[in-house]
Amino acid sequence: MIDTAPGALKILPAPATAHLRGHEAAALLEAFPPRSNPASWPATEETRDDVLKRLSLPAFAASQELAQRARLVGARLMLEWLEAFPGDTWQARWDASPASSAYDGWHKETISWWHRHGRKPQVAALRSGLLALICTDVIRPGLHWIAVNQSRYLRPSVEAARDPDGFARLKATLSSDEWSRRPGPDALKAVARIIAALGGGVDDITVGDILALLLATSGKGTEAVRLAYTWLRNRGQFPPDAPATLHNLTQRAGQVDVAQLVDRYHLQCQPIRDLLVDYLNERRPSLDYNSLKSLSTNLVGLFWADLERHHPGIDSLRLSPEVRDGWKARVVVKAVRRRQPDGTVTVITAPRLSAPSVKLAVRAFYLDLAQWALEEPERWGQWAAPSPLTEADCDGKKAEKQQKARSDQRTRERLPVLPVLVRTANQRLADAKAHLDAVNAAAPGSTVTVLGETFTIPRTRRRSGPGHVYDVNGRIRNLAAEEKQAFIAWSTIEILRHTGIRIEELLEIGHHSIISYKLPSTGEVVPLLQIAPSKTDKERLLLINPELADVLSRVISRLRGPDGTITAVHSYDLNEQVWNPPMPILYQWSVSGENRAISVRTVRDALTATLKASGIVDKSGNPLTFQPHDFRRIFITDAILNGLPPHIAQVIAGHDSLNTTMGYAAIYPSDTIEAHRAFIARRRSLRPAEEYRAVTPEEWDEFLGHFERRKLALGECGRAYGTDCAHEHACIRCPVLIVSPTERARMVEVRDNLTDRIAEAEREGWIGEIEALQVSLEAAKGKIGQLDAQQERRASATFLGIPKIDQIVARTSEISEPAQVTDSGGRTGEVRTPGRA
C-alpha cells in the first residue's frame, strides 16, 4: 500500500490480501530515494519586491500583456497572503499555510482570507500567481500536491524559466513524433513537475524522483511518468542498476525473503511461525522461487493459518483426531464467489483441485522434521510429531486420472476446430492490415470506406496519434492497436501449433534463437529454433518447417530497425519474479514510446478476441475457450496420431518422462484399438464373403422404399423388411399396427364409426356383417386402451416399493430345543439344531 499522506512518499507493508503487491516499488524506493528539498535556497529567501521584479524579467514574463498583468496581480495576492503565516522564507510560510495540505481546492482558504480583508480576488488570478511563484522557484509545493493540481501551463512555463537548455537536450535525443505526439507532451510535463517540486534541472532528476512522482500519480498520468523514466534512462542519466522499466511497478512483488512470505498470513503462534520460516529456508536452495511461494501457500496459508482460524490458541504440531479430521475435511473444498445475473454475489463451495498437492506438502513437512530431528536433535527434535496424513491420504491417482480426463476432453473438443481458428486469425490479420493501410493513406479530415466499414480521420493527429479514427457511430477506434492485436494472435497460434512449446518459452524466443545447422552427411543447411531452458531447465532444438519459417520471418520484419537489428528489451520472469537481462526477443512491441516485452495477459487477450470472432462454440453452445497450453496438447496429440514415435515426441516437447508425454496425448490405448480391430477381422473371416459386398443403389433404394411403404394413416406397419402384408391390409385388426399417440382422435373416430355400422347392420338385419364389424370394433377399442395405458404410464410415477427384511435375506434359521450328544472321546454336551424358515 502507498502512503499518500502529505509529504510522506513511502510505501506501507502490504496486507495478506494484497499478496505483496508493490513490494518491488518499496524496495526500489529504498534503494533509490528521491531528492529532498533543503530548508532554504536563494529564490525563496527573496523579498516580495524582489520576487515581483524578477517576474517581470523576459525569462519569467508571460508572452501576452494581459496574461502577464494577471500573473503579477495573482503573485502579489499570494505573497501578501503568505506573509500572514510564520516563517523566514516563502517556502516555510507555504508549508505553514493550509493550502500546502489542501490538494483539492487549495484556493478556498486564500479567497476566504481575502474576503475577510475586504477584497474579492478571482480564482484564475490566484492560480496564475501561484504558477508564477512555482516556476520562479520561490515555492516548491511537493510532488503529491503538484501531481494532483495539474496545469497545462506548467510545462512551458517551467521549461522557459528553469531549464530551457536541459529540455532542448532531452528533445534532441528523441524524434519529433516521440515528444510532440501523445503521450510525449505529458511525459515532458512529468519532467517539469519534478523540477517544480524538487528543484534543479532535467539533468538533476534521479531514479527516486521518478519513483516518487509515479507513486503520487494515479490514473492515466502514470503512463506519462513511465515514458519520462524511459527517456531519461535511455540517455544514460541513471545508474546501471536502475530498474529496466516502471511498467506495472505497483503490481509487482519481486522476490521477497521467506519471512515476508510467511508473514502474509499473520500467524498468531510465534514459535510455529519461526519454525515455518526455518523450514522454508532449508528447502529454498532446492526450489525455484515460484515453487517456494507455492509451498509457503500450502503450509502456511492452507494448513497452519487455517488451523489457527478454526482452533484459536493452537500451538503444537501434534494434532488431535478431531482437529486433524476437521482440517482434512476443509482442505478438499474451497469457497467460490459467483456473481449472479441480478448483480448479487453468492458464495458456494467447490472441490479444491490442488488438495492432493497440499496434503503431500504437509506430509512431507512432518516427515522432514522427523528425519532432521535424528540428524540435528537440538534444532528440530522438539518439533518432531506424528504426521496427521497417511500415505493413503496423499494418494493422488484419482485426481491425476480426473485431470487426465479433463485435459483429454479439452483436446478432443479443440483439435477438430483448430483449422477454423487458424482461418479466422488469418482473416482478422488481413482485414486489420487493410483497414490500417487505407486509413494511413487517407488525408486528415477525410472519410474512407474499406471492407464495408466507414471511418473518419481526425483533422489533426497530434493528440490522438496514428491509427485513431472515428467510426460511423462517432466512437474512436485505434486501428493500429487492432492490427497489433491481430498480428499477435496470428503469430501465437501459428508458432504454438507448429512447435508445441510452452507460453513462457514462446515469450523468450529471441532473434538469436534462430540458428542454422549443416547436415554432416549431405551438407544441407537446415534452420533450427533454439528453445531456452524453462520448466525443466533443458535446452532443445526444433526443426523449422516452411510454414513456421514464414511466420518467424514476418515477425522479424516488423521488429527490425533501420540498421537491421532488433531492440534489446528487458523481460520479466513471472516464475522467478526477476528481470531478465536485455535480449532481442521477438515478442515485443512499442507502447507509449517504450519498447516492452509482450506479457502473457496480452497474448491471452489476443487469443480471446480471435476466438470471439471465429464464433466457435462447445457442445453446450457456449463460446469455446483456448489457453496457450491447449496448443501444446494438440501438437503432441496430433503428432502421435500421425505416427510420430512417443519417445521422439518426448524429446521435442522437452519432457523428463515418457509418461508425461503420453499424459498430454488425448488418444486411446493402441492395444485396445488393435485388439478390437483383430476381433472384427476374425468375425468377418467366419462369415460368407458375399455378406460384405457393397450395396447396390437399387438395393439401397428398395431398402428405403420399404420404410416409406410402411407409413399408414393411423401410424406405421411393423412387419419385417422384405415381407408383404399377411392380413390382407386389415390394419384395424392387425396386431403389428403401431398406432401413433397423435392419431388417438382418428382411432376414436373409427371406433364410433364401427359402432354406428353395427347398429345399422342390426337394424337392417345384416347378420353376416355384424360378426366381422364386432371383431374390428374390439381391435379398435384394444388399441385405444393401449394408447391410454401408455400415456398413463408416462404421466404417473411408479411406486417400486421398499422390500421387507424377509424378502432380501438369503435364509433364516431357528434354534430348536437343545439335545444331549456324546462325541467319539466320550464327552457330553448340548447341541442346538438350526431349522430353516
C-alpha positions in Angstrom: 0.0 0.0 0.0 1.2 3.5 -0.8 1.1 6.1 1.9 -0.4 9.2 0.3 -0.2 11.4 3.3 1.3 14.9 2.6 5.0 14.7 2.1 5.2 11.0 3.1 6.1 9.3 -0.2 6.6 5.9 1.4 5.1 2.5 1.0 3.4 0.8 3.8 3.6 -3.0 4.3 1.1 -4.8 2.1 -1.6 -6.8 3.7 -2.0 -10.5 3.2 -4.9 -9.9 0.7 -2.6 -7.8 -1.5 -0.2 -10.7 -1.9 2.9 -8.5 -1.5 1.8 -6.2 -4.4 4.0 -3.1 -4.6 6.9 -4.7 -2.6 9.2 -4.2 -5.5 8.3 -0.5 -5.5 9.1 -0.2 -1.8 12.5 -1.9 -2.3 13.3 0.4 -5.3 12.3 3.5 -3.3 14.6 2.4 -0.5 17.5 1.7 -2.9 16.8 4.9 -4.9 15.4 7.6 -2.5 14.1 10.8 -4.0 15.9 14.1 -3.5 14.8 16.1 -0.5 14.4 19.9 -0.6 16.8 21.9 1.6 15.4 24.2 4.3 16.2 27.3 2.2 17.5 28.4 -1.2 18.2 31.8 -2.7 14.9 32.2 -4.6 12.7 31.5 -1.6 14.6 34.0 0.6 14.0 37.0 -1.7 11.7 39.9 -0.5 8.3 40.4 -2.0 9.5 43.3 -4.2 12.5 41.3 -5.5 10.2 38.4 -6.4 7.8 40.6 -8.3 10.7 42.4 -10.0 12.1 39.0 -11.1 8.7 38.0 -12.5 9.0 41.0 -14.9 12.1 39.7 -16.5 11.9 38.2 -20.0 12.7 34.6 -18.9 9.7 34.6 -16.4 7.3 37.0 -18.1 4.3 35.8 -20.0 4.2 36.3 -23.8 0.9 38.3 -23.7 0.5 41.5 -21.8 -2.9 40.6 -20.3 -1.6 37.3 -19.0 1.5 39.0 -17.6 -0.7 41.5 -15.8 -2.9 38.7 -14.3 0.3 36.8 -13.3 1.7 39.8 -11.4 -1.6 40.6 -9.7 -2.0 36.9 -8.6 1.6 36.7 -7.4 1.2 39.8 -5.3 -2.0 38.5 -3.7 -0.4 35.2 -2.9 2.7 36.8 -1.4 0.6 39.1 0.8 -1.5 36.1 1.9 1.6 34.0 2.7 3.0 36.9 4.8 0.2 36.1 7.3 1.9 32.8 8.2 5.1 32.3 10.3 8.4 31.6 8.6 11.6 33.1 7.4 11.2 32.0 3.8 8.3 31.8 1.4 8.6 28.0 1.4 8.3 28.0 5.2 5.3 30.2 5.0 3.8 27.9 2.3 4.3 24.8 4.4 2.6 26.6 7.4 -0.4 27.6 5.3 -3.5 25.3 4.8 -3.0 25.4 1.0 0.0 23.1 1.2 -2.1 20.2 2.5 -5.3 21.1 0.6 -4.6 19.1 -2.5 -8.0 19.8 -4.0 -9.4 23.3 -3.6 -6.3 25.0 -2.1 -7.5 28.4 -3.2 -10.6 28.3 -1.0 -8.6 29.3 2.1 -6.9 32.1 0.2 -10.2 33.5 -1.1 -11.8 33.3 2.3 -8.9 35.2 3.9 -9.1 38.0 1.3 -12.8 38.2 1.8 -12.3 38.9 5.4 -9.9 41.7 4.4 -12.3 43.3 2.0 -11.1 42.0 -1.3 -12.6 39.5 -3.8 -9.8 38.1 -6.0 -10.6 35.9 -8.9 -9.6 32.2 -8.8 -7.9 32.4 -12.2 -5.6 35.2 -10.9 -4.6 33.2 -7.8 -3.8 30.2 -10.0 -1.8 32.3 -12.3 0.1 33.9 -9.5 0.9 30.6 -7.7 2.1 29.1 -11.0 4.5 32.1 -11.4 5.9 31.6 -7.9 6.4 27.9 -8.6 8.1 28.5 -12.0 10.5 31.1 -10.4 11.4 28.5 -7.7 10.0 30.7 -4.9 7.8 27.8 -3.8 8.2 24.1 -4.1 4.8 22.6 -3.3 5.8 18.9 -3.2 5.3 16.0 -5.6 1.9 14.9 -4.4 0.5 18.4 -4.4 1.7 19.1 -7.9 0.6 15.7 -9.2 -3.0 16.4 -8.0 -3.1 20.1 -9.1 -2.3 19.9 -12.8 -2.0 22.8 -15.1 -1.5 22.9 -18.8 0.7 26.0 -18.4 3.2 24.3 -16.0 5.4 22.6 -18.6 6.0 25.5 -21.0 6.5 27.9 -18.0 9.0 25.7 -16.2 10.8 24.9 -19.4 11.3 28.6 -20.3 12.0 29.8 -16.8 14.1 27.0 -15.2 16.0 24.8 -17.7 15.4 25.6 -21.4 18.7 24.1 -22.3 18.0 20.9 -20.4 14.7 20.4 -22.2 16.3 21.1 -25.5 19.0 18.5 -24.9 16.3 16.0 -23.9 14.2 16.7 -27.1 17.4 16.3 -29.2 17.6 12.6 -28.1 14.1 12.0 -29.4 12.3 12.2 -32.7 9.8 14.9 -33.2 6.9 12.4 -33.1 8.1 11.0 -29.8 7.8 14.2 -27.8 5.2 16.0 -29.8 2.5 13.3 -30.1 0.6 11.7 -27.3 1.8 10.8 -24.6 5.0 12.7 -25.3 3.8 16.1 -24.1 2.5 14.5 -20.9 5.9 13.0 -20.4 7.6 16.4 -20.7 5.0 17.7 -18.2 6.1 15.0 -15.8 9.7 16.1 -16.1 8.5 19.7 -15.4 6.6 18.6 -12.3 9.7 17.1 -10.8 11.7 20.2 -11.5 8.9 22.3 -10.0 8.6 20.2 -6.8 12.3 19.3 -6.2 14.3 22.0 -8.0 17.3 21.6 -10.2 17.1 20.9 -14.0 16.5 18.0 -16.3 20.0 16.6 -15.7 19.4 16.6 -11.9 16.5 14.2 -12.0 17.1 10.9 -10.2 15.5 7.5 -10.2 14.0 8.2 -6.9 12.4 11.4 -8.2 10.6 9.5 -10.9 9.6 6.7 -8.5 8.2 9.2 -6.0 6.2 11.0 -8.8 4.9 7.7 -10.1 3.6 6.6 -6.6 2.0 10.0 -6.2 0.3 9.9 -9.6 -2.9 7.9 -10.4 -4.9 7.0 -13.4 -3.6 7.6 -17.0 -0.9 10.0 -15.7 1.3 7.1 -14.7 1.8 6.3 -18.4 3.5 9.6 -19.0 5.7 9.2 -15.9 6.9 5.8 -17.1 7.7 7.2 -20.5 9.7 10.1 -18.9 11.6 7.5 -17.0 12.4 5.6 -20.2 13.6 8.7 -22.0 16.0 9.7 -19.1 17.2 6.1 -18.7 17.9 5.7 -22.4 20.1 8.8 -22.5 22.3 7.3 -19.8 21.2 9.6 -16.9 20.6 6.8 -14.4 23.0 4.3 -12.9 23.3 0.8 -14.4 21.4 -0.9 -11.6 18.3 1.2 -12.2 15.2 -0.8 -13.0 14.6 -1.6 -16.6 11.1 -0.2 -16.6 8.5 1.1 -14.3 5.6 -0.7 -16.1 3.2 -2.2 -13.5 5.6 -1.4 -10.8 3.0 -1.1 -8.0 1.6 -4.6 -9.1 4.9 -6.5 -9.0 6.1 -8.1 -5.8 9.5 -9.3 -6.9 11.4 -11.8 -4.9 10.9 -11.5 -1.2 12.5 -13.4 1.6 10.9 -16.3 3.4 9.9 -14.3 6.4 7.8 -12.0 4.3 6.1 -14.9 2.5 5.1 -16.4 5.9 4.1 -13.1 7.4 1.4 -12.6 4.7 -0.9 -14.7 6.8 -0.3 -13.0 10.2 0.2 -16.2 12.3 -0.6 -15.9 16.0 1.8 -18.6 17.3 5.3 -17.1 17.1 7.2 -20.4 17.7 5.3 -22.1 14.8 5.9 -19.0 12.7 9.6 -19.2 13.3 9.6 -22.9 12.6 7.9 -22.5 9.2 10.4 -19.7 8.3 13.3 -22.0 9.2 11.8 -25.0 7.3 11.3 -23.0 4.2 14.8 -21.5 4.3 16.1 -25.1 4.5 14.1 -26.0 1.4 14.8 -22.9 -0.6 18.1 -23.9 -2.2 16.5 -26.8 -3.9 13.4 -24.9 -5.2 12.8 -22.1 -7.7 11.1 -19.1 -6.4 7.6 -19.9 -7.8 7.8 -23.4 -6.1 8.9 -21.8 -2.8 6.0 -19.4 -2.9 3.6 -22.2 -3.7 5.0 -24.3 -0.8 4.6 -21.4 1.6 1.0 -21.0 0.5 0.3 -24.7 1.1 2.0 -25.0 4.5 1.3 -21.5 6.0 -1.9 -20.4 4.3 -3.9 -23.6 3.7 -2.6 -25.6 6.7 -1.5 -23.7 9.8 -3.3 -20.4 9.2 -6.5 -22.5 8.7 -5.9 -24.3 11.9 -5.5 -21.0 13.8 -8.7 -19.7 12.4 -10.7 -22.7 13.5 -8.8 -23.5 16.7 -7.6 -20.3 18.3 -4.6 -20.7 20.6 -3.3 -23.9 18.9 0.5 -24.1 19.4 1.5 -27.7 18.8 2.1 -29.8 15.7 0.6 -32.8 17.5 -3.0 -32.6 16.2 -5.8 -34.4 17.9 -8.0 -36.7 15.8 -10.8 -34.1 15.9 -8.5 -31.3 14.7 -6.9 -33.5 12.1 -10.1 -34.8 10.6 -11.6 -31.3 10.6 -8.7 -29.9 8.6 -8.7 -32.8 6.2 -12.4 -32.2 5.5 -11.9 -28.5 4.9 -8.9 -28.6 2.7 -10.7 -30.6 -0.1 -13.2 -27.7 -0.7 -12.9 -24.0 -1.3 -15.3 -21.1 -1.3 -16.0 -19.6 -4.7 -17.7 -16.2 -5.2 -20.2 -16.2 -8.1 -21.8 -13.1 -9.5 -25.5 -13.6 -10.3 -27.3 -12.0 -13.2 -29.0 -9.6 -10.9 -25.6 -8.3 -9.6 -25.6 -10.1 -6.3 -22.7 -12.2 -5.2 -23.1 -15.7 -3.7 -20.5 -17.9 -2.1 -20.6 -21.6 -3.0 -18.2 -24.4 -2.2 -16.3 -26.2 -4.9 -13.8 -29.0 -4.9 -10.2 -27.9 -4.4 -8.2 -29.4 -7.3 -4.9 -28.8 -5.6 -5.9 -30.6 -2.4 -3.6 -33.7 -3.1 -0.6 -31.4 -3.5 -1.5 -29.5 -0.3 -1.7 -32.8 1.6 1.5 -34.0 0.1 3.3 -30.8 1.2 2.0 -31.2 4.8 3.0 -34.8 5.0 6.5 -34.0 3.6 6.8 -31.3 6.2 6.2 -33.7 9.1 8.4 -36.4 7.6 11.2 -33.9 7.0 11.0 -32.7 10.6 11.2 -36.3 11.9 14.2 -37.1 9.7 16.0 -33.8 10.6 15.3 -34.5 14.3 17.5 -37.5 14.1 20.3 -35.6 12.4 20.0 -32.3 14.4 18.0 -33.1 17.5 19.0 -29.8 19.2 17.4 -27.8 16.4 14.5 -29.9 15.2 13.9 -32.5 17.9 11.2 -30.6 19.8 9.1 -30.3 16.6 9.0 -34.0 15.7 5.4 -35.2 15.7 3.3 -37.9 14.1 2.1 -36.9 10.6 -1.7 -36.2 10.5 -1.7 -37.6 7.0 -1.1 -41.2 5.9 0.3 -42.3 2.6 -3.2 -43.2 1.5 -4.4 -39.7 2.3 -1.9 -38.3 -0.2 -2.7 -40.7 -3.0 -3.3 -38.5 -6.0 -4.0 -41.2 -8.6 -7.7 -40.5 -8.7 -7.0 -36.8 -9.1 -4.5 -37.5 -11.8 -7.0 -39.6 -13.7 -9.6 -36.9 -13.4 -7.1 -34.3 -14.6 -6.2 -36.5 -17.5 -9.8 -36.9 -18.4 -10.4 -33.2 -18.3 -7.3 -32.5 -20.4 -8.2 -35.1 -22.9 -11.7 -33.7 -23.2 -10.4 -30.2 -23.8 -8.0 -31.6 -26.5 -10.7 -33.6 -28.3 -13.0 -30.6 -28.3 -10.4 -28.2 -29.7 -8.4 -30.4 -32.2 -11.3 -30.5 -34.8 -11.9 -26.8 -34.7 -8.3 -25.7 -34.9 -8.5 -25.2 -38.7 -11.4 -22.8 -38.2 -9.4 -20.8 -35.6 -6.4 -20.6 -38.0 -8.5 -19.3 -40.8 -10.1 -16.7 -38.6 -6.7 -15.5 -37.3 -5.5 -15.1 -40.9 -8.7 -13.3 -42.0 -8.6 -10.9 -39.0 -5.0 -10.0 -39.7 -5.7 -9.4 -43.3 -8.7 -7.2 -42.5 -6.9 -5.2 -39.8 -4.0 -4.5 -42.1 -6.3 -3.4 -44.9 -8.1 -1.0 -42.5 -4.8 0.4 -41.2 -3.2 0.8 -44.7 -6.3 2.6 -46.0 -6.5 5.0 -43.1 -2.8 5.8 -43.2 -3.0 6.6 -46.9 -6.0 8.9 -46.4 -5.8 12.7 -45.8 -6.6 14.2 -42.4 -10.2 15.1 -42.0 -11.3 12.8 -44.9 -13.7 9.8 -44.8 -12.6 6.4 -46.1 -14.6 3.2 -46.7 -12.8 -0.1 -46.6 -14.2 -3.7 -46.4 -17.7 -2.3 -45.8 -16.7 0.0 -42.9 -16.5 3.8 -43.0 -14.0 5.7 -40.9 -13.4 9.4 -40.4 -9.8 10.5 -40.0 -9.2 13.3 -37.4 -8.1 16.6 -38.8 -5.0 16.5 -36.5 -3.2 13.5 -35.1 -1.2 15.5 -32.5 -3.4 14.3 -29.6 -4.9 11.2 -31.0 -1.9 9.5 -32.5 -1.6 7.4 -35.7 -4.3 4.9 -36.4 -7.0 6.6 -34.4 -10.2 7.1 -36.4 -13.9 7.6 -35.8 -16.4 5.0 -36.9 -20.0 5.7 -38.2 -21.3 5.9 -34.6 -18.7 8.6 -33.6 -16.7 6.2 -31.4 -13.0 6.4 -31.6 -11.1 3.3 -32.7 -7.4 2.6 -32.6 -6.8 0.6 -35.8 -3.1 0.4 -35.1 -3.7 -1.3 -31.8 -6.3 -3.6 -33.5 -3.7 -4.6 -36.2 -1.1 -5.3 -33.5 -3.5 -7.5 -31.5 -4.5 -9.4 -34.7 -0.8 -10.0 -35.6 0.0 -11.2 -32.0 -3.0 -13.7 -32.2 -2.0 -14.9 -35.6 1.7 -15.4 -34.8 0.9 -17.0 -31.5 -1.4 -19.5 -33.0 1.0 -20.4 -35.8 4.1 -20.7 -33.6 2.4 -22.7 -30.9 0.6 -25.2 -33.3 3.8 -25.8 -35.2 6.2 -26.2 -32.2 4.1 -27.2 -29.2 6.3 -25.0 -26.9 5.2 -23.5 -23.6 3.9 -19.9 -23.4 6.9 -18.8 -21.3 9.2 -20.4 -23.9 7.3 -18.5 -26.7 7.8 -15.2 -25.0 11.5 -15.8 -24.6 12.2 -16.6 -28.3 14.9 -14.1 -29.4 16.4 -13.1 -32.7 19.4 -15.2 -31.8 17.2 -18.3 -31.2 17.1 -18.9 -34.9 20.2 -20.8 -36.0 21.3 -22.8 -39.0 22.8 -26.3 -38.9 24.7 -28.1 -41.7 24.0 -31.8 -42.0 27.3 -33.7 -42.0 26.0 -36.3 -44.4 24.6 -34.1 -47.2 25.9 -30.7 -46.3 22.3 -29.4 -46.4 21.6 -26.3 -44.2 18.5 -26.6 -42.1 17.1 -23.9 -39.9 16.6 -24.7 -36.2 14.8 -22.9 -33.4 16.6 -22.9 -30.1 14.2 -23.1 -27.1 15.8 -21.7 -23.9 15.6 -23.7 -20.7 12.3 -23.1 -18.8 10.4 -25.5 -16.8 12.7 -28.5 -16.9 15.9 -26.5 -17.4 16.5 -28.4 -20.6 17.6 -26.7 -23.8 16.3 -28.2 -27.0 16.4 -27.5 -30.8 13.4 -27.8 -33.0 13.4 -28.1 -36.8 11.8 -25.1 -38.5 9.3 -26.2 -41.2 8.5 -23.8 -44.1 5.2 -22.6 -42.5 7.0 -21.7 -39.3 9.8 -20.1 -41.2 7.3 -17.8 -42.9 5.8 -16.8 -39.5 9.2 -16.0 -37.9 10.2 -14.1 -41.0 7.2 -11.8 -40.8 7.7 -11.3 -37.0 11.3 -10.3 -37.5 10.5 -8.0 -40.4 8.1 -6.0 -38.2 10.8 -5.6 -35.5 13.9 -4.7 -37.5 15.1 -1.2 -37.1 16.7 0.9 -39.9 20.0 -0.7 -39.1 18.6 -4.2 -39.4 18.8 -5.1 -35.7 16.1 -5.8 -33.1 15.9 -3.7 -30.0 17.1 -5.5 -26.8 14.4 -5.2 -24.1 14.1 -6.4 -20.6 11.5 -9.1 -19.9 10.0 -10.1 -16.6 10.2 -13.7 -15.4 6.8 -14.4 -13.8 8.0 -17.6 -12.3 11.2 -16.3 -10.7 9.8 -12.7 -10.4 13.0 -11.2 -11.5 14.1 -9.2 -14.6 15.9 -10.9 -17.3 18.9 -9.2 -19.0 18.0 -7.2 -22.2 17.6 -9.5 -25.2 16.3 -9.0 -28.7 13.2 -11.0 -28.1 10.6 -11.4 -30.8 7.6 -10.8 -28.6 8.0 -7.1 -28.0 6.1 -4.0 -29.1 6.2 -0.3 -28.7 3.7 1.1 -26.1 3.6 4.8 -25.4 7.0 5.3 -26.9 8.6 2.4 -24.8 9.7 -0.9 -26.2 8.2 -3.6 -23.9 8.1 -7.3 -23.8 4.6 -8.6 -24.6 3.0 -10.1 -21.5 1.1 -13.3 -21.1 -2.1 -11.4 -20.5 -1.7 -9.6 -23.8 -1.3 -12.9 -25.6 -4.4 -14.3 -23.9 -6.5 -11.2 -24.7 -5.5 -11.5 -28.4 -6.5 -15.2 -28.5 -9.8 -14.4 -26.8 -10.6 -11.8 -29.4 -9.8 -14.2 -32.2 -12.0 -16.9 -30.7 -14.8 -14.5 -30.3 -14.6 -13.5 -33.9 -14.5 -17.2 -35.0 -17.8 -18.0 -33.4 -16.6 -21.4 -32.2 -18.8 -22.9 -29.5 -18.8 -26.0 -27.4 -21.5 -28.7 -27.2 -23.4 -26.5 -24.8 -23.5 -23.6 -27.2 -21.1 -21.5 -25.1 -18.1 -19.8 -26.6 -15.1 -22.2 -26.7 -12.0 -21.0 -24.9 -8.4 -21.7 -25.8 -5.5 -21.5 -23.4 -1.9 -21.3 -24.8 -1.2 -24.7 -23.2 -4.0 -26.3 -25.3 -1.9 -25.8 -28.4 0.8 -27.9 -26.8 -1.5 -30.7 -26.0 -3.0 -30.5 -29.6 0.5 -30.6 -31.1 1.6 -33.7 -29.1 -1.7 -35.5 -29.8 -1.7 -34.7 -33.5 2.0 -35.8 -33.8 1.5 -39.2 -32.1 -1.8 -39.9 -34.0 0.1 -39.3 -37.3 2.8 -41.8 -36.4 5.5 -39.9 -34.6 7.1 -42.3 -32.0 6.2 -41.2 -28.5 9.9 -41.1 -27.4 10.6 -38.6 -30.2 7.6 -36.5 -29.1 9.1 -36.6 -25.6 12.3 -35.0 -26.8 10.5 -32.4 -28.9 8.2 -31.5 -26.0 11.1 -31.3 -23.5 9.5 -33.7 -21.0 11.5 -35.6 -18.4 9.3 -38.7 -18.5 7.6 -40.5 -21.4 4.6 -40.9 -19.1 4.2 -37.1 -19.1 4.2 -37.0 -22.9 1.6 -39.8 -23.1 -0.5 -37.9 -20.5 -0.6 -35.0 -22.9 -1.7 -37.2 -25.8 -5.5 -37.5 -25.9 -5.6 -40.9 -27.7 -6.9 -44.3 -27.0 -4.5 -47.1 -25.9 -3.2 -48.8 -29.1 -3.5 -52.2 -27.6 -7.3 -51.8 -27.2 -7.7 -50.4 -30.7 -5.6 -53.2 -32.3 -7.4 -55.9 -30.3 -10.8 -54.6 -31.3 -9.8 -54.5 -35.0 -8.4 -58.1 -34.8 -11.7 -59.2 -33.3 -13.7 -57.6 -36.1 -11.3 -59.3 -38.7 -11.8 -62.7 -37.1 -15.6 -62.3 -37.2 -15.5 -61.3 -40.8 -13.4 -64.3 -41.7 -16.0 -66.7 -40.3 -18.9 -65.2 -42.3 -19.5 -65.7 -46.0 -17.7 -63.2 -48.2 -20.9 -62.2 -50.1 -22.3 -60.7 -46.9 -19.7 -58.0 -47.0 -20.2 -57.0 -50.6 -21.1 -53.4 -51.5 -24.7 -52.5 -51.5 -26.0 -51.5 -55.0 -28.0 -48.3 -55.5 -31.1 -50.3 -56.4 -30.9 -52.3 -53.2 -30.5 -49.2 -51.1 -33.5 -47.6 -52.8 -35.5 -50.7 -52.2 -34.5 -50.7 -48.5 -35.5 -47.0 -48.1 -38.7 -47.6 -50.1 -39.8 -50.4 -47.6 -39.9 -47.9 -44.8 -41.8 -45.4 -46.9 -44.4 -48.1 -47.8 -45.0 -48.9 -44.1 -46.5 -45.4 -43.3 -50.2 -45.6 -42.7 -52.9 -43.1 -41.7 -53.0 -44.5 -38.1 -49.2 -44.9 -37.7 -46.8 -47.4 -39.1 -46.8 -51.1 -40.0 -44.4 -53.2 -38.0 -44.0 -56.1 -40.4 -40.4 -57.3 -41.2 -38.3 -55.9 -44.0 -38.9 -57.5 -47.3 -42.3 -59.1 -46.4 -45.8 -58.4 -47.7 -48.9 -57.8 -45.7 -50.2 -61.2 -44.3 -53.6 -59.9 -43.1 -55.0 -58.6 -46.4 -54.5 -55.0 -45.2 -57.0 -55.4 -42.4 -55.0 -52.8 -40.4 -57.5 -52.2 -37.6 -57.5 -55.9 -36.7 -53.7 -56.4 -37.4 -51.6 -56.8 -34.2 -48.4 -55.3 -35.9 -50.1 -52.0 -36.5 -48.1 -49.4 -34.4 -50.6 -46.6 -33.7 -49.1 -43.2 -33.2 -50.2 -41.4 -30.0 -51.1 -38.4 -32.1 -53.7 -40.4 -34.0 -55.8 -41.3 -31.0 -58.6 -39.0 -32.2 -58.7 -40.8 -35.5 -58.9 -44.2 -33.7 -61.8 -42.8 -31.6 -63.5 -41.7 -34.9 -63.0 -45.2 -36.3 -64.4 -46.8 -33.1 -67.5 -44.6 -33.2 -68.0 -45.3 -36.9 -67.8 -49.1 -36.3 -70.4 -48.7 -33.5 -72.7 -46.9 -35.9 -72.3 -49.5 -38.6 -73.0 -52.3 -36.2 -76.2 -50.6 -35.1 -77.2 -50.1 -38.8 -76.5 -53.8 -39.5 -78.7 -54.9 -36.6 -81.4 -52.6 -37.7 -81.3 -53.8 -41.3 -80.8 -57.4 -40.4 -77.4 -57.9 -42.0 -76.4 -60.6 -39.6 -73.3 -61.7 -41.7 -71.6 -58.3 -41.3 -72.2 -57.9 -37.6 -69.7 -60.5 -36.6 -66.9 -59.0 -38.8 -67.6 -55.5 -37.6 -67.6 -56.6 -34.0 -64.1 -58.1 -34.4 -62.9 -54.8 -35.8 -64.6 -52.8 -33.0 -62.9 -54.9 -30.3 -59.5 -54.4 -32.0 -60.0 -50.6 -32.2 -61.0 -50.5 -28.5 -57.9 -52.5 -27.6 -55.6 -50.2 -29.5 -57.2 -47.1 -27.8 -56.8 -48.8 -24.5 -53.1 -49.4 -25.3 -52.6 -45.7 -26.1 -54.3 -44.7 -22.9 -52.3 -47.0 -20.8 -49.1 -45.9 -22.4 -50.0 -42.2 -21.8 -50.9 -43.0 -18.2 -47.6 -44.7 -17.6 -45.7 -41.7 -18.9 -47.7 -39.2 -16.8 -47.7 -41.1 -13.5 -44.9 -42.2 -11.1 -44.3 -45.9 -10.4 -44.0 -47.0 -6.8 -41.2 -49.5 -6.7 -41.9 -50.3 -3.0 -39.5 -50.9 -0.1 -38.6 -54.6 0.3 -39.1 -56.2 3.7 -36.2 -57.9 5.5 -37.6 -61.3 4.9 -37.6 -60.6 1.1 -33.9 -59.8 0.8 -32.2 -62.2 3.2 -30.7 -65.4 1.8 -32.1 -67.6 4.5 -33.3 -67.6 8.1 -32.7 -70.1 10.9 -34.5 -71.2 14.0 -32.8 -72.7 17.1 -34.6 -75.9 18.3 -34.5 -77.3 21.8 -31.0 -78.5 23.0 -30.2 -82.1 22.6 -27.6 -84.2 24.5 -24.9 -85.7 22.4 -21.7 -87.6 23.1 -18.6 -87.3 20.8 -16.1 -90.0 20.0 -14.0 -89.1 23.0 -16.8 -89.8 25.5 -17.5 -86.1 26.1 -21.2 -85.0 26.5 -22.7 -81.6 25.6 -25.7 -79.7 24.3 -26.2 -79.0 20.6 -28.9 -76.7 19.2 -30.1 -77.8 15.7 -30.9 -74.9 13.4 -34.1 -75.1 11.4 -35.0 -73.5 8.0 -37.7 -70.9 7.8 
